[in-house]
Amino acid sequence: MDIIFLRGLEIETIIGIYEWERELKQTVILDLEMATDIRPAAETDDIEHTVDYKAVAKRLIHFVENSDFYLVETLAEKIAQLILEEFSVPWVKLTLNKKGAIRGASDVGIIIERGRRPDA
């Protein structure tokens, strides 16, 4: 299996459990790895035969900017579901970084891996 990746995608959104977090957009940074087979795209030199990472980025920007979750766990799970369902990849690894959420820590966040169910 091959991996298409997208790193450092910064998106502003409402995320957090505290009152001030519900009123002020914060930056989340996404790193993605998506499993696919790039051979059909390599053979045809056609974007239709691969995961279009620009389309993925645009969809995620729209989704995350318009989201309003309390937990990064929820946001990460919803992003993974979206990628699996809308871009038909069998597996995704997502790092969601809520930079600056903890004083003294450079990074804080979550890493999840999800795969499509065999019957999906």
LINNOR-V81151 format. One record per run of one state. SS is the DSSP state (H for helix, E for strand, L for the rest). FROM is the first residue (numbers start at 1). TO is the last residue. Records with the same first field share a line. If there is no record, write none. Layout:
SS->FROM-TO / FROM-TO
This chain:
L->1-1 / 16-18 / 23-25 / 37-38 / 45-46 / 50-52 / 66-67 / 70-71 / 87-90 / 98-108 / 116-120
E->2-15 / 26-36 / 68-69 / 91-97 / 109-115
H->19-22 / 39-44 / 47-49 / 53-65 / 72-86
